[in-house]
Amino acid sequence: MALVTGRRALYYGGGMTAYMFVVVGLFGLVNFISYMNPKQLDLTASRKNSLSPQTARLVGRLPYELRVYAFVKDAENLRAAPRRLLQLYENAGDRFKWEFVDPDKKPGLAREYAVTQYNTFVLVGREGKKEAIADGLGEEKMTNAIIRIISTKEHAVYFAKGHGERDINDRDAAGYDEIRTALKNQNYKVGELELFLNAPVPENAAVIVLAGPQKDLLDSEKKKLDDFVRDGGRVLFLTGSFSANHAGPWLEKYGLRPDNDIIVDGASKLMGGNALAPMVTAYEEHPVTKDFRLMTFFPLACSVAPKSDAEHGVSTLGLAKTRPDTWGETDEAELKSGKVQFDQGKDFQGPLTIAAMSDVTTTAMDKEGKPKKGVVALVCDSEFASNAYLNVGGNKDLFMNIVNHLASEEDRVTISSRTADSEPLILTARQISGVAAASVAGLPLAVLFVGLWVTIRRRRSG
């Protein structure tokens, strides 16, 4: 009997040992696989621990190896934040490499890259081309520095002037100085264009922007824009409320004549905003709005009803729409009285299209013998990209996405600033008691239960 008992003990002991080896082996295999294929799951509401989809695509398609030298003192508290961001980039693409450098320990390398202060990040590309970031590291700065390094050409964006348009050198609330800076940060050349002059559109013009003209264009100017579009050029027109008379005639041929109204959004007022600054969260399927989930605001905007014209090679699609409870107010006198209301049959019922784009088939051919495609985009509000509103919600992101698409540079992205918001976990007294009970008594009881269960099973099988 003793011999049988001993054999049984040996049998169970050997089985348990084998089981432990299998479990340890599985854990080791899982750990090895996770080490070789690093992935992470970002559960934060603002996705602050993830790269934007645009950045991830850009880094995943780097044409050659790009290395970042992070000149940061050898102190963990100084290196923790940049390490997290640089690791996100490294995980997004095999050709992104980086390393920390303490400028005090390697002064020669610091001199080589003209580093004169701590916390400078130098990106080095092919043939020694480099970019330095010295005033704080963030995704937008890093991504735009990458774009400047790998770009092989410089596109130009020209802002028309002479009709009361927004001024790209004006730093006041109504100006466009900040959008000029944003474009330059993405390696665009930015200039002004006087269409009325007897001179052709510059050959390097990728996009012509008309930012809120207050007067109608001259016939000669319209023809110049038409020729530009028919030759594959891209035009972005920004208008505003009650502007159909001077903005509509040229836009109509491209299916984008704006309505003579102003959009009213009662929900924006209820949320503490302005009823005449509609909030937009609905976007159509288009490369401009792909993965775009930000709120945008359009103060003093009008609406547009896009109309395609297949006979003349015009294909039109809306980009952004207001909510169903908005309307387009057509009575200026009612608006001035401060007592606006929706009038059936007179006003336009929401949802209303507030931004649209038309692709124009042309007879011009590119260098490869393929037909060129002209594009005209309309945003029914020039105020949304002004200095006062550019950084509200996703306004800057949407404007830059439109320009990048028009310039055929979708990889150039703008990323809204992500703040490291504090997200404390606040527990009630009952929840605190529950956590304490689970920690003090729950775990020991769980171990005891498992032990009893194993003992009972052994006795039954014995």
N, C-alpha and C positions, 0 to 999 in steps of 0.2 A: 504493500500500500504506500509506504514511504517513497519507494522507487517511482511509482506512478505519479505521486504528488510532485516529486522533484522534476520529473520529465515535463509535467504540465507547467510548472513554474518556469522551467527553461524555455518551453515552447512560447508561453506568453511573454516572457522577458525578451526572447529573441524577436518576437513579432513587434513588440513595442519599440525595440531598438531600430528595427528596420523601418518602422513607421516614422520614427523621429528623423532618420536619415533621409527618407523620401520628402518629408516636410521641409527640412533644412535645404535639401537640394532644390526643391521647387521655389523656395524663397530666394535662393541664390540665383536661379535662372531668371526669375522675374526681375530681380535687382539688376542683373547683367543686361537684360533686354532694355530696361528703362534707362540704364546708363548710356547704352549705345544709341538709343532713340529718345532723347530728352523731349518731353512734352509737358505742358502745364495747362491747367484749367483756371481761367480767370472768372471768378464769381462776383466780382465787384460790379456795382450798378453802373459806374461810369467807364468800365473797361480800362481802368487806369493802369493795370498791370499787363496790358497787351498792346501790340503795335496795331495801327490802323490797317485795314485790308489793303489800302493803296501802298503803304510802306512795305508791307510783307511781300506784295507782288514785285515791287521794285527791287528789293534786296534779293529776292529769289531769282531774279533775272539779271543780276549783275554781269556785264560782259567780260569782266576780268577781276582778278583778286584786288581787293581794296583793304588797306590796313589803317587802323586807327591807333595813334599813340596818345594815351591819356596821361598827360603830365600832371600827376596828383601826388602829393606827399604820401609817404608810406605810413598811413594811419587808417585803420579800418573805418572809423567814423566818417572820414572824408571820402573813402572809396566805395562805400556800400551803395549809395544811390546811383552813381554812374555805372557801377558793375551790373546792377539789375537791368539798366537800359541797354548797355552794350551786349549783355547776354541774350536779350530779346532779339537784337539784330543778328547776332551770331547764329541763333537757332533758326532764323528766317532764311538764311542762305549760306551755303558752304564757302562762298568766296568773300565773306566778310570776316576779317581777322582783326584782333585788337590785343593790346597789351598795356599794362600800367608802366609808367616810367616816373621814378622820383627824380625831379630835376636837380636835387641836391646831390644825389648819388651818381647821376649821369649828366654832368653839365655839358659835356661835349655834344651829346645828342640834342640837348635843349638848344645849344647854340646853332647846330645844324639846321634846325627848324625854326629859328628865330623866336623861340619861346622866352618871354620876359616876365611871365607871371604864372603863379600856380593855377591849377584847374583849367589849363588850356588843352584842347583836344585837336590834334592835327590829323587830318585824313589825307592819305597818300595814295594816289592812283598810278596809272601807267605813265611812263616817261617823266616821273618825278612831279607830276601835277599834284598840287596840294591845296587844301582849304583848312583854315584854322577857325575854331570856335572858342572864344575867350570870355564870353559874358554869360555863362550859364548853359548847361547842356539840357536839351529837351528833344522830343521826337521831331518837331517841326524843323528846328535848326539842323539836326543831324541829317534828316532826309533831304532837305534842300541843299545842304553841303554836298551830299552824295550826287544829287542831280547836277550840280555845277561841275563836279569833277568828270562825270561820265558823259556829259553833253558834248556832242561834236559840232553843234551849230547853235547860233544865237538867233532866236526869233525876235521880231520887233512888234510891239503893240503900240499903235498910234491912236491918240485921242483927238477927235475932230474939234475944232474951235471956230468961233466966229458967229455962232447962233445962240449965245447965252448958255453954253454947256458948262458942266461942272469943271472946275479948275484943278488939274492934277498937282499944282504947286501950292494950293491953298490949304493951310493947316487949320482953318476954322471949321466949325461943325459941319458946314455945308460942303466943304471941299473934298477933294479926292487924293490928298497927299498920302494917306495911309495905304490906299490901294496901289498907288504908284510904287511905294516902298515894298509892298507885298509882291508885286510883279518883278521888281528888281531882285528880290531875294530868291526868286526862282529862275534867275538867269535870263529874264526877258530884258530886251532893250526897250525903254519907254520914251516916247516922244509925242510931240503935238503935230497936228496936220491941218493945214488950211486948204480945204477942198476947193475954195473959190479961186485959188491961184492957178495960173495957166501952167501947171506943172503936173507930170504924171505921178501916180501913187508910187512911193518908194518900192524898189524891187524886193527889199527884205521885209516888207509888211506882211505879217502873218494874220493880224487881226486889226480891223479899224473899229474903234468904239465911239459911238455917239451918245454921250452921257447927259441926257436931259436937255436937248436943244429947245429953246423957247420960241424959235422962229422956224418957218418952213425953209427947206433947202432950196437953193436956186436950181433951175433946170439943168444947168451945166454940172452942178454938183451931183445931182441925182444920176445923170448919165455916167459920171465918173465912177460912182458907186456901182451902178449896174454893170459897167464894163469890168470892174474889179471882181464882182460876184460871178459874172459869166466866164471869167478867166480862172475860176476856182478859188477866188478870194473869200474871206470870212468877215462878216460884219456883226457886231453886237450893238443893238439899239436899246437904250434905256429911256423910258418915257415916264409919264406920271398922270395924275388925275386930270380929266377934262383937257386932254392934249391931242385928241383925235384929229382936229383940224390941221395942225401943223406937223403931226407925226404920221398920220394915217396915209396920205396920198402915196408916198414912196413905199411904205410897208405893205399896202394893199395888194400889190402885184405878187407879193411873196406869201399871201394868205395870212398876213399878220396885222391887219388893220385893228388898232385898239379901239375899244368902246369909249364913248364920251361920258364917262362916269367916274365915281369914286367908290371904292369898296368900303362897306361898313360891316364891322364885325363886333356884335354885341358881346360875344364871349370874351374877347380880349379885354373889354372894359370891366367885365365881371372879375377877371383875373388880376385887376389892378393896372391894366395897360390902357391903351388908347383905342377907342372904337374905330378910329380911322387908320389904325396900324394892324391890319389883319395878320393873324398868326397862321402859318402854313405847316402842316405835317404830312400832307398827302403828295406823293411824287409818282410820276409815271415811270414805266420801265424804259430806261435810256442810259447810255454810257455816262452821261453827266450825273445822273442821280443813282447810279449803282452803289449799293451799300450806304446810301445817304439816309440817315435816320435823325437828323437834327431839325429842331424847330427853326423856322426862318420868319422874319418880320418885315412887312412891307408898308411903311408909312405913306399915306397919301397916294395909294396905288389905284390904277384903273384895271379893267379886265380886257380880255381878248378872246375872240371865238376863232380858233385856228381853222383855216379852210385849205385843204389840198387842192391843187389844180393840175391833174395829170396831163391835160392837154399841153400845158406849158412847162411840164417837167418839174413841178413844185410839189414836194411831199412834206406835209406839216404835222408836227406832233407836239402836244402840250407837255410841259415839264413839271409844273407845280400847280396845285389847285387849292382854293380855300375850302373851308368847311361848308356843309349844306346850309347852315343857319346864317350865312352871310348874304349880302346882296349888293348890287351895283346901283348906287343912288345917282339918278340922272338930273335931279333938280337942284341947281346951285343955290337958288333962292331959299329953298327949304333947308339946305345945309347951313347957310349963313344965319338962318333964324334959330338954329340949334335944336330944332324939333323935327328930326328926320324920322321917317317911317317907311316901311316897304309898301310901295304902291303897285298892286298887281296890274300887269299889262303895260306899265311904264318903266319900272325899274327891272334890273336883271336879277333873277333868283340864283342863289348859289347852289352847288359849288361852282366857282368861277375860275377859269384858267388865268393865272397871273404871270406865267412865263412859258414861252413856246419856242420852237426852233423849226426852220424849214430847210430841207436839203434841196438844192437846185441842180438839176441835170444840165450839163453844159456841152457844147460841141468842141471845146478846147481839149487838147491832149497833153498829157505830161510827158516826161522824157522817156518813159517806157511804152508810150503809145496807148496809154489807158485814158479814158475820159476823166477830166477833172470834175470835182464836185464843189460847187459853191454852197455856202451855208449862211443863212441869216438868222440870228437869234434875237428874241425880244424879251426883255424884262419890263413889265408894266410899272416900273418904279425906279427912278434914279436915286431916290433918297436912301434906299436900303444899303447902298454901297458907299455912302458918304462917311466921313470921319466919325460922325455922331452915332451911326448905326452899324458900321462895318463889323464890329466885334460883338454885336448882339446876337445871341443864338448861333446859328450856322450861316449867317449872312456872308461872311468872308469865304467860308468853304464853298458855298454855292457859286459865288461870283468867280472864284478861281477855277472851280471845276468847269464852268462854262467856257472861260478863256482857254484853259488847257485843252478842252475838247476841240474848240475852234482851231487852235494852233496845232492840232494832231499831236499833242503832248500829254496824253492822259496819265502818264506815269508821274508827271509833276503834280504834287499834291499839297494841300494845306491842311494842317491838323490843328484843331482847336486846342487851346491850352487846357491841360488836365490838372486840376488842383488836387493835392493829396488831402481830400476832405477827411476829417475825423468822423469815424463811424462807430461810436461807442455802443456797446451792448448793454442796454438798461434792463435790469431784471426786477420783477416785483418781489416782495418779501416771501411770498409762497414759492416763487421760482427759485430764489436763493436757498430756501430750506430744502427744496427738492434736489438741487445740485449737491448740497452738503450731504444729504442722506444717501444719495447715489454714490458719492465718493467715499464716505466713511463706512457705510454698511452694505451698499449695493455690490461692490466688487468682491469683498470677502464672502458674501452670501452666494455670489455666482460661482466662485471657486469651490465652495462647500457643496453646492448643488451638483456641479460636474463630478466632484469626487464621489459623492453618494451614487450618482448614476452609473459611474464606471464600476464601483464595488458591487452594486446590485446586478449588473449585467454579467459580471464574472461569476458570481454565485449561481445565477440561473444557468449559465452555460456549463458550470462545473457539476 
